[in-house]
Amino acid sequence: MTDQTPAVVLNQRTEGVTEVILNHPEKRNAFDDLIIRRLIDALEQVAKDDDTRVVIMRSEGKHFSAGADLAWMRRMAGNTRDDNLADARQLAKLMSTLNHLPKPVIGLVQGAAFGGAVGLAACCDIVIATEDAKFCLSEVKLGLIPATISPYVVRAIGERQARRYFLSAEVFSAEKALALGLIHEICDHTDSLQTRCDELISQLMQNGPKAIEAAKQLVFDVSQQPLTKELIDMTSQRIADIRVSDEGQEGLGAFLDKRPARWVPEEDT
């Protein structure tokens, strides 16, 4: 890795679509503290970019990511507990930043997705993988635990399945990942992965950007909550608020007038 070949790249795929790319294929896109900071910076940048409506999380090369870089782990093992805590909090910040990004995130997975890479997948809104993709929560093999990624992985696959795969460190297939709920679709090869990604982008571009952000936040706020009067009232207030918003008025008006809403790209109208 050199300054000429950065390990994290921001790329405009098409108008309104930004890719956050892990670009360290010679190390199977394994990440260390520097790459984690660069990923956080990249995600914070696209979060603030009003021109970005969809984010793609992907990697160059044969593998999505082998997880933590072994040299980094070896170095951290020799550091103090406080150093390790600060380091772990950076990885936790990365997962939280990706998970709560106020834009839809499509994850594209090929090859290996091990350790922390499973966490990255769990934090994406939509994940599609090639049929040869392999997943593994491998931490216990090293005498460690998948602690910082656990809130997101458990929400993705459920407590019962997490109890198996956190403990066993089994490698599982894309088909199994689909059954577990970690990914949403499987494509037969990388070209199909890109084609399906473009189809999903087109679908997302039909939808109101602020409505997408609000819908994503709604999932977080109602998930695993008891069905109380307060929750029901909160959801009623949210739909009332968005109906009278500028975007809500435009969307309803476009539907009633049988015309495309102003956020729909011209080529999709």
Secondary structure, 3 states (H helix, E strand, C coil): CECCECCEEEEEEECCEEEEEECCHHHCCCECHHHHHHHHHHHHHHHHCCCCCEEEEEECCCCCECCECHHHHHHHHCCCHHHHHHHHHHHHHHHHHHHCCCCCEEEEECCEEECHHHHHHHHCCEEEEECCCEEECCHHHHCCCCCCCHHHHHHHHCHHHHHHHHHHCCEEEHHHHHHHCCCCEEECCHHHHHHHHHHHHHHHHCCCHHHHHHHHHHHHHHCCCCCCHHHHHHHHHHHHHHHCCHHHHHHHHHHHHCCCCCCCCHHHC
